């Protein structure tokens, strides 16, 4: 029995502790189509680099409407937007000529980088019928050397997302970016990032391991979990971890979906103004000037 006890003690010593279980901040509207809770940077002042922003559209029902709700044409520079769909459907167009629709399970990964215009709105057929709507949008920062790289777009359909099936009918891990066990994620990234959807059956357990210095947090999309044998988090809450230890143990107290985020921090200065995320105030002013001069291209409203 001694080796088992020793192994257990080693695992407990390496646990990544929970810093806080955070309730969803008061919601606000983005355009007329997204009712979001901003967990960071405005809702809570927490360190989640390279994830700069997390807007969580908790599940709500939109009424039917012929004219789709959404956000009209706006610019971005210096980062990536990542939109993950759980309920409903969102259409996208941008000034680089990319367009598409994401449905439940799909992911839209847009690299704004040197500058792009885009618009997002409820997909036409979903808008006409209405119904449940639930999304997450992340802003993922880019390192200084990549901020002025060409824009790009990754449309990741649900059936293209790499999946690891957990033993003992515990559920599965969808690896959007990064890697889990022997499974590599579908999205390409500029810095080391892990983005998973963990879909656990009631009673299912999973072990995760991230470097101690990685900023790590979970959104409970639905269900309820116990973390590291003690902390409990419920639907629409965010679990924020300390930058200590490497191991996380999760147990689903009911059927559960968790968005898991962990990434290597980008230790560079940040200057942010509206839709621009750069390193210095001078770069922000240049972004404003370039946008005003039409250098982000053209996109019809």
C-alpha positions, 0 to 999 in steps of 0.5 A, a space after each residue: 500500500 505504501 507506493 499507492 499512498 506515496 503516489 496519491 500524496 505526490 498528486 495532491 501536492 501537484 494539484 492546481 488550486 482553485 482561486 475563485 468560483 465567480 458568478 456571471 456579472 450583470 449582462 449587457 447587450 452587444 448590438 441587439 443580438 448578443 446578451 453577454 456577461 463579461 467575465 473579464 477584463 471588465 467583470 473581474 480583474 483576473 489574469 487570463 493572458 493570452 485570453 484578453 476578453 471573455 463574453 459569455 452569452 448565457 442561454 436565453 430564448 430569442 423571439 422570432 424576427 424577420 430582420 436578423 439581430 446582430 452587430 453591424 460592421 466594426 473593425 479589429 486589430 491586434 488579436 483574434 476573435 473566437 466564437 463557440 456556438 452551443 445553441 442558435 446560429 450566427 452568420 459572419 462576413 468580413 472585409 477579407 472575403 470570408 463568410 460562414 455560419 456557425 451552428 451548435 458545436 461549431 467554432 469561428 476563429 478569426 485572426 484580425 491581426 493587421 486589421 479587418 472589418 467584420 459583422 456578426 448576426 443571427 443566421 436568417 433561418 434561426 432568426 425567423 424561428 427564434 429559440 435558444 441561443 448560447 455562445 462564447 466569444 473570446 478575444 485571444 491576444 497576439 504577441 507583438 511580432 504577429 500583431 501586423 500579420 495578414 488576417 485569416 479565418 478558420 471555420 471549424 465545423 463540429 464534426 471536424 473537431 478532434 475528440 478524445 473519448 474518456 474511459 468508463 463512459 465518463 464522456 469526451 473531450 473536444 479539443 478545439 485548440 492545443 492538445 489533450 492526451 494524444 489528440 491535437 486540436 483543430 485550430 492553429 494558434 500563434 502561442 501555446 493555448 488549450 481550448 476544450 469542450 468537456 462533455 461529461 456524463 453524470 458521475 464522469 471524472 476527468 484529469 487535466 494537466 497544465 503547466 503551473 504558469 499557464 492561466 487557466 479557467 473554466 466556464 460551466 456551460 451547463 451542469 454542475 461539477 466538483 473540482 479537486 474533490 472540494 470546490 463546486 461550480 454550477 451552470 454559468 459560473 467561471 472557475 479561476 485557478 491559481 498559477 500553482 501546481 499542474 493537475 486538475 481533477 473534475 467530477 460531473 455531479 450531473 450531465 455537464 458541458 465545460 469550456 476549458 481554457 488554459 494558455 501560456 501568458 504573453 508577457 508584453 505591455 497591452 494598450 487597448 482602445 475599443 476594438 484595437 488591442 496593441 502594445 503601445 498608445 502610439 500603435 493604437 493611434 496608428 490603428 485609428 488612423 489606418 481605419 479612418 483612411 480605409 486601410 481595413 478594407 470595405 464591408 457593406 452593412 
